[in-house]
Amino acid sequence: MLKTNIKKQLMAIVGQERFFDDDETLVAYSYDGYVVESRPDAVLFPLATEEVSEIMKIADQHRVPVIARGGGSNLTGGTVPVEGGIVLNFTKMNRILEVNTGDRFTVVQPGVINANLQKELSKVNYFFPPDPSSMGFSTIGGNVAENAGGPRCLKYGVTGDYILGMVVVLASGKVIRTGSCNVKDVTGYRLSSLFCGSEGTLGIITEVTLRIVPLPESYRTIVAYYNNLADTAETVKAVLAQGIIPTAMELMDKVTTNLVEDNAGLGLPREFEGMLIIEVDGVSEAVSSQAEKISKIAKSFGAIEILEAKSSQERESLWKARKSVHGVLSKLAPNCVTEDATVPVSKVPEMIIGVRAILDRHNITAGIVAHAGDGNIHPVIITDTRDTEEWSRVETAAAEIFKLAVELRGTLSGEHGIGLAKKQFLPLVLDENTRELMSVVKKALDPAGLLNPGKFV
Ligand SMILES: Cc1cc2nc3c(=O)[nH]c(=O)nc-3n(C[C@H](O)[C@H](O)[C@H](O)COP(=O)(O)OP(=O)(O)OC[C@H]3O[C@@H](n4cnc5c(N)ncnc54)[C@H](O)[C@@H]3O)c2cc1C
């Protein structure tokens, strides 16, 4: 609980109506998309950079932890206030401040929901490429702080590739501005890159300038079904090896599609082991030629059925099937854990087969989905952490999955970050000197350790 004098000071900044410390609110902000819970002492809804700066000054003076939070959809415990403190909820600081198509950028507040930004940009024939499956409820602040990805990041790159500048409130309450609105800007250190992916541990992002891209002229969306998972994964490797970079190449295994079908009834066939959704976009002639080449490759790798979306509705329902996976599976058990290990694309077949073997060996119910073109593999595990025997099997399997990824020259996370969930595995990929440098950076920016404490640094 916050001391009365601190509470009074904070209320003077945000007013009574944007300050909460009742039990219901504290419970609601004690968890996110992972499985750990810990209550904050208060939840505040700032509306402006100046307010965040004033809040940080008070937190610094009284040594109170501060945890930035957007949609709370991260899957690694990144917003869980493990040491209590103040949650800054940015969902009310959600204005799109500028859309500039001439200079190809937009300026947004951190609480803007990704899908709302896409909607506004589409009105002027532009888009922001990063498209996490959570885009309907995750915020740009959260996307930036996690360096989020999504299906079309295969062709377009991840959130970090689109950040031109930021306004950041430091642990001391000082406000800094990184970058600018220029596509080219090499004036000094690229500080935006430091804050991107820092998971709220280095500063609080209160404004972001993002590069935007014109909408493509046309799309072709192919779906291919296979009798075995190895051929499904080999197709991904072959498409890229032939120099075709689709917009997205998403893989789903039979366990996933059958669970989705059982629970959402989207009309997916059941008798196959692997499914690929491959989309290409661009000018019509190039897109048609790529789609034909992809269909040929899929066939040569044993696809038993190759179909193409014939309308935008068909295209949307395919993407709905893919993007509903986490939501559907998470309704089937008290807990859902989505792992995020990533390998070079040449190792995708080995990784997919290896992950399925690990899950089966530990008798774990899980589907496998993957942003396969990026080597980003998501085993979606449904479990109950209260069943300690089962949870210990899940933890053992997760450790084996990370070990396998590293053996294949991969890494712990392609897009979900580290948070609490993967903290213990960091030494697998970051050596002591590198971890020490990260601690030095953290101490330089947040000497009292107030920003999102207990997380990966
Ligand atoms: C169904 C589902 C599907 C998903 N699909 C994807 C996917 O395809 N790709 C992907 O990358 N992720 C995906 N995720 C994970 C998650 O949605 C992303 O990590 C997203 O970027 C989190 O955004 P958020 O607004 O919910 O952030 P939160 O969960 O609220 O916060 C995430 C992290 O960012 C920090 N943070 C938030 N706002 C700020 C700020 N203003 N300043 C500083 N730090 C801040 C927090 O402290 C925390 O560490 C998915 C999650 C779900 C539940």
The ligand as an SDF file (V2000), in Angstrom:
LIG
                    3D

 53 58  0  0  0  0  0  0  0  0999 V2000
   -3.6780  -13.6700  -28.4680 C   0  0  0  0  0  0  0  0  0  0  0  0
   -2.3030  -13.0610  -28.4810 C   0  0  0  0  0  0  0  0  0  0  0  0
   -1.6010  -13.0370  -29.6610 C   0  0  0  0  0  0  0  0  0  0  0  0
   -0.3340  -12.4700  -29.7110 C   0  0  0  0  0  0  0  0  0  0  0  0
    0.3250  -12.4210  -30.9030 N   0  0  0  0  0  0  0  0  0  0  0  0
    1.5080  -11.8080  -30.9790 C   0  0  0  0  0  0  0  0  0  0  0  0
    2.1980  -11.7200  -32.2390 C   0  0  0  0  0  0  0  0  0  0  0  0
    1.7320  -12.2010  -33.2760 O   0  0  0  0  0  0  0  0  0  0  0  0
    3.3930  -11.0770  -32.2550 N   0  0  0  0  0  0  0  0  0  0  0  0
    3.9280  -10.5210  -31.1200 C   0  0  0  0  0  0  0  0  0  0  0  0
    5.0010   -9.9310  -31.2120 O   0  0  0  0  0  0  0  0  0  0  0  0
    3.3090  -10.6130  -29.9360 N   0  0  0  0  0  0  0  0  0  0  0  0
    2.1160  -11.2220  -29.8330 C   0  0  0  0  0  0  0  0  0  0  0  0
    1.4830  -11.3090  -28.6220 N   0  0  0  0  0  0  0  0  0  0  0  0
    2.1160  -10.7400  -27.4160 C   0  0  0  0  0  0  0  0  0  0  0  0
    1.7040   -9.2720  -27.1090 C   0  0  0  0  0  0  0  0  0  0  0  0
    0.4490   -8.9720  -27.6300 O   0  0  0  0  0  0  0  0  0  0  0  0
    2.7520   -8.3030  -27.6040 C   0  0  0  0  0  0  0  0  0  0  0  0
    3.9320   -8.4530  -26.8660 O   0  0  0  0  0  0  0  0  0  0  0  0
    2.3080   -6.8310  -27.5630 C   0  0  0  0  0  0  0  0  0  0  0  0
    3.3130   -6.0490  -28.1560 O   0  0  0  0  0  0  0  0  0  0  0  0
    2.0760   -6.3290  -26.1300 C   0  0  0  0  0  0  0  0  0  0  0  0
    1.3960   -5.0980  -26.2090 O   0  0  0  0  0  0  0  0  0  0  0  0
    0.5460   -4.5700  -24.9760 P   0  0  0  0  0  0  0  0  0  0  0  0
    0.0230   -3.2350  -25.3200 O   0  0  0  0  0  0  0  0  0  0  0  0
   -0.4270   -5.5760  -24.5570 O   0  0  0  0  0  0  0  0  0  0  0  0
    1.7080   -4.4270  -23.9030 O   0  0  0  0  0  0  0  0  0  0  0  0
    1.7620   -4.8940  -22.3670 P   0  0  0  0  0  0  0  0  0  0  0  0
    1.5420   -6.3580  -22.2860 O   0  0  0  0  0  0  0  0  0  0  0  0
    0.8860   -4.0230  -21.5530 O   0  0  0  0  0  0  0  0  0  0  0  0
    3.2730   -4.5600  -22.0360 O   0  0  0  0  0  0  0  0  0  0  0  0
    4.3160   -5.2840  -22.6390 C   0  0  0  0  0  0  0  0  0  0  0  0
    5.6630   -4.7500  -22.1620 C   0  0  0  0  0  0  0  0  0  0  0  0
    5.8310   -3.4270  -22.6250 O   0  0  0  0  0  0  0  0  0  0  0  0
    6.0600   -2.5200  -21.5510 C   0  0  0  0  0  0  0  0  0  0  0  0
    5.3540   -1.2890  -21.8990 N   0  0  0  0  0  0  0  0  0  0  0  0
    4.0530   -1.1350  -22.2510 C   0  0  0  0  0  0  0  0  0  0  0  0
    3.8000    0.1510  -22.5420 N   0  0  0  0  0  0  0  0  0  0  0  0
    4.9640    0.8260  -22.3640 C   0  0  0  0  0  0  0  0  0  0  0  0
    5.3390    2.1970  -22.4810 C   0  0  0  0  0  0  0  0  0  0  0  0
    4.4840    3.1290  -22.8560 N   0  0  0  0  0  0  0  0  0  0  0  0
    6.6230    2.5280  -22.1900 N   0  0  0  0  0  0  0  0  0  0  0  0
    7.5250    1.5940  -21.8130 C   0  0  0  0  0  0  0  0  0  0  0  0
    7.2200    0.2850  -21.6820 N   0  0  0  0  0  0  0  0  0  0  0  0
    5.9530   -0.0820  -21.9590 C   0  0  0  0  0  0  0  0  0  0  0  0
    5.4820   -3.2110  -20.3290 C   0  0  0  0  0  0  0  0  0  0  0  0
    6.0910   -2.7660  -19.1440 O   0  0  0  0  0  0  0  0  0  0  0  0
    5.7970   -4.6720  -20.6470 C   0  0  0  0  0  0  0  0  0  0  0  0
    7.1130   -4.9720  -20.2790 O   0  0  0  0  0  0  0  0  0  0  0  0
    0.2390  -11.9130  -28.5380 C   0  0  0  0  0  0  0  0  0  0  0  0
   -0.4830  -11.9570  -27.3410 C   0  0  0  0  0  0  0  0  0  0  0  0
   -1.7340  -12.5190  -27.3120 C   0  0  0  0  0  0  0  0  0  0  0  0
   -2.4950  -12.5380  -26.0060 C   0  0  0  0  0  0  0  0  0  0  0  0
  1  2  1  0
  2  3  1  0
  2 52  2  0
  3  4  2  0
  4  5  1  0
  4 50  1  0
  5  6  2  0
  6  7  1  0
  6 13  1  0
  7  8  2  0
  7  9  1  0
  9 10  1  0
 10 11  2  0
 10 12  1  0
 12 13  2  0
 13 14  1  0
 14 15  1  0
 14 50  1  0
 15 16  1  0
 16 17  1  0
 16 18  1  0
 18 19  1  0
 18 20  1  0
 20 21  1  0
 20 22  1  0
 22 23  1  0
 23 24  1  0
 24 25  2  0
 24 26  1  0
 24 27  1  0
 27 28  1  0
 28 29  2  0
 28 30  1  0
 28 31  1  0
 31 32  1  0
 32 33  1  0
 33 34  1  0
 33 48  1  0
 34 35  1  0
 35 36  1  0
 35 46  1  0
 36 37  1  0
 36 45  1  0
 37 38  2  0
 38 39  1  0
 39 40  1  0
 39 45  2  0
 40 41  1  0
 40 42  2  0
 42 43  1  0
 43 44  2  0
 44 45  1  0
 46 47  1  0
 46 48  1  0
 48 49  1  0
 50 51  2  0
 51 52  1  0
 52 53  1  0
M  END
$$$$
